């Protein structure tokens, strides 16, 4: 039975620290306590625990624009976070976990602002059939969390730029997101603000549970434990190294010939490679396959492997009609294909 309500909000927008605080509170939530945690991530794509990040997101593009890729503990699909979006997490002991009641808090809060919100499907909250809140769930032996988004003034253009993966031929054993039609709350209430949504959530939290909520400060959480969990969420191994095998193929025709590169990737590392080409310099493509095997599945690593193919792999140099030797032109074209594809 819940006999204590606690709410906490943070000004921190570094996503790995936000997920660290969320996990710590879930692992240490006192019996009979329900915590409402309000937080925001800056310029972030968050994927579900078992998703293939390269299928869900244009990872290299996101990171080139100083964005963050984050893998959460819960399942579900990929979502884009920016400062036009507010995230919430309900953290509670397993015996008091009640998704319906928790969703009622979100519905009550939004309705109190004059917007008629409804629950649809398994875990979406909509207005006029358009989703403004997606939800996901995580359970340990003793603690549970239910978290989700509330789109207030999110940049939907960036959402599409980062989440839409087009043209790639990629087969994955990971979980695939189902894209939905989304809406910002400002489309239904143009003068809505982040602060009034936060206040409405805290008020609805107390109303739904029938008792006042006490505020907790971020500083009350133990810094060493939060720092350690932050490091985990930010690590390459956690983000990219999970065992979700997939195949990736890129192909293009250049003046010197066609090239098709097939990669088998596991734990973020290229485990096997096929390189096919009708170009004359066949030795070069065998050498390229050897260089790619074992390198990280990232634009920088793959381009470095292309550059590392030695001059011995090329037949007698031919000119390209310019002052550029053919070996150099082939390398530059393959690197351009990698940048275009990833």
C-alpha positions as CSV (number, residue, x, y, z in Angstrom):
1,X,0.0,0.0,0.0
2,X,1.3,3.4,-0.9
3,X,1.6,5.7,2.1
4,X,4.2,8.2,0.8
5,X,4.4,10.3,-2.4
6,X,7.6,11.9,-3.5
7,X,8.3,14.0,-6.5
8,X,11.6,15.2,-7.9
9,X,12.6,17.3,-10.9
10,X,16.0,18.0,-12.3
11,X,17.5,20.8,-14.4
12,X,20.1,18.4,-15.6
13,X,19.7,17.6,-19.3
14,X,22.6,15.2,-19.8
15,X,20.8,12.0,-20.7
16,X,23.1,9.4,-19.2
17,X,22.9,11.1,-15.8
18,X,19.1,11.2,-16.0
19,X,18.9,7.5,-16.7
20,X,21.4,6.9,-13.9
21,X,19.2,8.7,-11.4
22,X,16.2,6.8,-12.6
23,X,17.9,3.4,-12.2
24,X,19.3,4.3,-8.8
25,X,15.9,5.3,-7.4
26,X,14.3,2.2,-8.9
27,X,16.8,0.0,-7.1
28,X,16.4,1.8,-3.8
29,X,12.7,2.9,-3.7
30,X,11.4,2.5,-0.1
31,X,8.5,0.2,0.5
32,X,5.2,2.0,0.4
33,X,6.6,4.9,-1.6
34,X,5.8,6.1,-5.1
35,X,8.2,8.6,-6.7
36,X,7.3,10.9,-9.6
37,X,10.5,12.0,-11.4
38,X,10.4,14.8,-14.0
39,X,13.3,15.3,-16.3
40,X,14.4,16.4,-19.8
41,X,17.1,15.3,-22.2
42,X,18.8,17.6,-24.7
43,X,19.2,16.5,-28.3
44,X,18.8,12.8,-27.7
45,X,17.6,9.6,-29.3
46,X,16.6,7.0,-26.8
47,X,16.2,3.4,-27.9
48,X,14.7,0.4,-26.1
49,X,17.0,-2.1,-24.4
50,X,16.8,-4.7,-27.1
51,X,16.8,-2.4,-30.2
52,X,19.4,-2.2,-32.9
53,X,20.4,1.4,-32.8
54,X,21.6,1.5,-36.4
55,X,18.2,0.4,-37.6
56,X,16.3,2.8,-35.4
57,X,18.4,5.9,-35.8
58,X,20.9,7.7,-38.1
59,X,23.5,7.2,-35.4
60,X,26.5,8.9,-37.1
61,X,24.3,11.8,-38.3
62,X,23.0,12.3,-34.7
63,X,26.5,12.3,-33.2
64,X,27.9,14.6,-35.9
65,X,25.3,17.1,-34.8
66,X,26.3,16.8,-31.1
67,X,23.4,14.6,-30.3
68,X,23.3,11.7,-27.8
69,X,22.4,8.1,-28.4
70,X,21.0,6.5,-25.3
71,X,19.9,2.9,-24.6
72,X,17.4,2.6,-21.7
73,X,16.6,-0.3,-19.5
74,X,13.0,-0.6,-20.6
75,X,11.7,-2.1,-23.9
76,X,9.7,-0.4,-26.6
77,X,10.6,1.8,-29.5
78,X,13.0,4.6,-30.3
79,X,12.0,8.2,-29.3
80,X,13.5,11.6,-29.8
81,X,14.0,13.9,-26.8
82,X,14.7,17.6,-26.8
83,X,13.8,20.5,-24.5
84,X,10.4,20.8,-26.0
85,X,9.6,17.4,-24.5
86,X,9.1,16.5,-20.8
87,X,9.8,13.0,-19.5
88,X,8.2,11.5,-16.4
89,X,8.9,8.3,-14.5
90,X,6.8,6.6,-11.8
91,X,9.1,4.6,-9.5
92,X,7.4,2.2,-7.0
93,X,7.8,-1.1,-5.3
94,X,6.6,-4.2,-7.3
95,X,3.7,-4.8,-4.9
96,X,2.3,-1.2,-5.5
97,X,2.9,-1.0,-9.3
98,X,-0.3,0.1,-11.0
99,X,0.0,1.2,-14.6
100,X,-3.6,2.3,-14.9
101,X,-3.4,4.5,-11.9
102,X,-0.1,6.0,-13.1
103,X,-1.5,6.8,-16.5
104,X,-4.5,8.4,-14.8
105,X,-2.0,11.0,-13.4
106,X,-1.0,12.0,-16.9
107,X,-4.5,12.0,-18.2
108,X,-5.7,14.1,-15.2
109,X,-2.8,16.6,-15.6
110,X,-3.4,17.2,-19.3
111,X,-7.2,17.4,-18.9
112,X,-6.7,20.0,-16.1
113,X,-5.0,22.2,-18.8
114,X,-8.1,22.0,-21.0
115,X,-6.9,19.3,-23.4
116,X,-9.0,16.2,-23.7
117,X,-6.5,13.4,-23.5
118,X,-7.3,9.7,-23.9
119,X,-5.5,6.4,-23.4
120,X,-5.2,4.3,-26.5
121,X,-3.7,0.9,-27.3
122,X,-1.3,-0.6,-24.8
123,X,0.7,2.4,-23.7
124,X,0.0,5.6,-25.7
125,X,-1.8,8.7,-24.7
126,X,-3.5,10.7,-27.5
127,X,-5.4,13.8,-28.3
128,X,-7.8,13.6,-31.3
129,X,-6.1,10.3,-32.2
130,X,-2.6,11.8,-32.3
131,X,0.0,10.5,-29.8
132,X,1.7,13.0,-27.5
133,X,2.9,10.5,-24.9
134,X,4.5,7.1,-25.4
135,X,5.2,4.9,-22.4
136,X,7.6,2.0,-21.5
137,X,8.1,-0.2,-18.4
138,X,10.9,-1.8,-16.4
139,X,10.7,-4.3,-13.5
140,X,13.3,-5.6,-11.1
141,X,12.6,-8.1,-8.3
142,X,11.6,-5.4,-5.9
143,X,11.2,-2.1,-7.8
144,X,9.5,-1.0,-11.0
145,X,9.4,2.0,-13.2
146,X,7.0,3.3,-15.8
147,X,8.3,6.2,-17.8
148,X,7.2,8.2,-20.8
149,X,7.3,11.3,-22.9
150,X,5.0,14.4,-23.0
151,X,5.5,16.3,-26.2
152,X,5.0,20.0,-25.5
153,X,6.9,21.8,-28.2
154,X,9.3,19.1,-29.5
155,X,11.0,19.6,-32.8
156,X,9.2,17.1,-35.0
157,X,11.5,17.9,-38.0
158,X,14.5,16.7,-36.0
159,X,12.5,13.7,-34.8
160,X,12.1,12.7,-38.5
161,X,15.7,13.5,-39.5
162,X,17.2,11.3,-36.8
163,X,14.7,8.5,-36.5
164,X,13.9,7.8,-40.2
165,X,16.3,5.3,-41.7
166,X,15.9,5.3,-45.4
167,X,17.4,3.4,-48.4
168,X,19.6,1.1,-46.3
169,X,19.2,-2.6,-46.8
170,X,19.4,-3.8,-43.2
171,X,18.1,-7.0,-41.6
172,X,18.1,-7.1,-37.8
173,X,17.1,-9.5,-35.0
174,X,16.4,-6.5,-32.8
175,X,13.0,-5.0,-32.0
176,X,11.7,-2.5,-34.5
177,X,9.8,0.7,-33.6
178,X,6.3,1.3,-34.9
179,X,6.1,4.9,-36.1
180,X,3.0,6.7,-35.0
181,X,1.4,10.1,-35.9
182,X,2.5,12.4,-33.1
183,X,1.4,15.8,-31.9
184,X,2.7,18.5,-29.5
185,X,0.3,19.8,-26.8
186,X,1.0,23.3,-28.0
187,X,-1.1,22.4,-31.1
188,X,-4.1,22.1,-28.8
189,X,-3.2,24.9,-26.3
190,X,-0.8,27.4,-28.0
191,X,0.1,29.2,-24.8
192,X,1.1,26.0,-22.9
193,X,4.4,26.1,-20.9
194,X,6.7,23.5,-19.5
195,X,6.3,24.9,-16.0
196,X,2.5,24.6,-16.0
197,X,2.7,21.0,-17.3
198,X,5.1,20.2,-14.5
199,X,2.8,21.8,-11.9
200,X,-0.2,20.0,-13.3
201,X,1.5,16.7,-13.1
202,X,2.5,17.2,-9.4
203,X,-1.1,18.3,-8.6
204,X,-2.6,15.4,-10.4
205,X,-0.2,13.0,-8.7
206,X,-1.5,14.1,-5.3
207,X,-5.2,14.0,-6.5
208,X,-5.0,10.5,-8.0
209,X,-3.3,9.0,-5.0
210,X,-5.2,11.0,-2.4
211,X,-2.3,12.4,-0.4
212,X,0.2,15.3,-0.7
213,X,3.4,14.7,-2.5
214,X,6.7,15.7,-0.8
215,X,9.5,17.2,-2.9
216,X,12.9,15.5,-2.9
217,X,16.1,17.2,-4.0
218,X,18.5,15.7,-6.5
219,X,21.3,16.4,-4.1
220,X,19.8,13.8,-1.8
221,X,21.0,11.0,-4.1
222,X,24.5,9.6,-3.5
223,X,26.9,11.1,-6.0
224,X,29.4,8.2,-6.3
225,X,26.6,5.7,-7.1
226,X,25.0,8.1,-9.6
227,X,28.4,8.8,-11.2
228,X,29.1,5.1,-11.7
229,X,25.7,4.5,-13.3
230,X,26.1,7.5,-15.5
231,X,29.4,6.1,-16.7
232,X,27.6,2.8,-17.5
233,X,24.9,4.4,-19.6
234,X,27.5,6.6,-21.5
235,X,29.8,3.6,-22.2
236,X,30.3,2.3,-25.7
237,X,29.6,-1.2,-24.5
238,X,26.2,-0.4,-23.2
239,X,25.1,1.8,-26.1
240,X,26.6,-0.3,-29.0
241,X,28.1,-3.5,-27.7
242,X,24.9,-5.4,-27.0
243,X,24.6,-8.8,-28.7
244,X,22.1,-7.9,-31.4
245,X,23.5,-9.3,-34.6
246,X,22.6,-7.8,-38.0
247,X,23.6,-7.6,-41.6
248,X,24.2,-4.3,-43.4
249,X,24.7,-3.8,-47.1
250,X,25.8,-0.8,-49.1
251,X,26.2,-0.6,-52.9
252,X,26.9,2.0,-55.5
253,X,28.3,2.4,-59.1
254,X,31.3,4.6,-59.7
255,X,33.1,5.4,-63.0
256,X,35.7,2.8,-62.1
257,X,33.0,0.1,-61.4
258,X,30.3,-1.1,-59.1
259,X,31.0,-2.0,-55.4
260,X,28.8,-3.9,-53.0
261,X,29.9,-4.3,-49.3
262,X,28.0,-6.7,-47.0
263,X,28.8,-6.6,-43.3
264,X,27.8,-8.9,-40.5
265,X,27.9,-7.0,-37.3
266,X,27.7,-8.3,-33.7
267,X,28.3,-6.3,-30.5
268,X,29.1,-3.3,-32.5
269,X,32.0,-5.0,-34.3
270,X,32.2,-6.1,-37.9
271,X,32.6,-9.9,-37.6
272,X,32.4,-10.9,-41.3
273,X,32.7,-9.1,-44.6
274,X,31.9,-9.6,-48.3
275,X,33.1,-7.1,-50.9
276,X,32.0,-7.6,-54.5
277,X,33.0,-5.4,-57.5
278,X,33.4,-5.6,-61.2
279,X,36.3,-3.1,-61.1
280,X,39.7,-4.2,-62.5
281,X,41.5,-3.8,-59.2
282,X,40.3,-7.0,-57.5
283,X,43.3,-7.3,-55.1
284,X,42.3,-4.1,-53.6
285,X,38.8,-5.4,-52.6
286,X,40.2,-8.5,-51.0
287,X,42.5,-6.3,-49.0
288,X,39.6,-4.1,-48.0
289,X,37.6,-7.0,-46.7
290,X,40.5,-8.0,-44.5
291,X,40.9,-4.5,-43.1
292,X,37.2,-4.2,-42.3
293,X,36.9,-7.4,-40.4
294,X,37.2,-6.8,-36.7
295,X,36.8,-3.0,-36.9
296,X,34.1,-1.1,-35.1
297,X,30.8,-0.4,-36.9
298,X,31.2,3.4,-37.0
299,X,31.9,5.8,-39.9
300,X,35.2,6.9,-38.5
301,X,36.5,3.3,-38.0
302,X,35.3,2.0,-41.4
303,X,36.8,5.0,-43.2
304,X,40.1,4.4,-41.4
305,X,40.1,0.8,-42.5
306,X,39.5,1.9,-46.1
307,X,42.4,4.3,-45.9
308,X,44.6,1.6,-44.4
309,X,44.5,-0.5,-47.5
310,X,48.1,-0.4,-48.7
311,X,49.5,0.4,-52.1
312,X,50.5,-3.2,-52.7
313,X,46.8,-4.1,-53.0
314,X,46.6,-2.0,-56.2
315,X,47.7,-3.0,-59.7
316,X,49.8,-0.6,-61.7
317,X,48.4,2.9,-61.2
318,X,46.1,4.3,-63.8
319,X,45.2,7.9,-64.0
320,X,41.5,9.0,-63.7
321,X,41.6,11.7,-66.3
322,X,42.8,14.1,-63.7
323,X,45.9,14.3,-61.6
324,X,44.3,11.9,-59.1
325,X,45.6,8.3,-59.2
326,X,42.9,5.6,-59.5
327,X,43.9,4.0,-56.1
328,X,43.2,7.3,-54.4
329,X,40.0,7.9,-56.3
330,X,38.7,4.4,-55.3
331,X,39.4,5.0,-51.7
332,X,37.8,8.4,-51.6
333,X,34.7,7.1,-53.4
334,X,34.3,4.2,-51.0
335,X,34.7,6.5,-48.0
336,X,32.0,8.8,-49.5
337,X,29.7,5.7,-49.8
338,X,30.3,4.9,-46.2
339,X,29.5,8.4,-45.1
340,X,26.4,8.5,-47.3
341,X,25.1,5.1,-46.1
342,X,25.8,5.3,-42.3
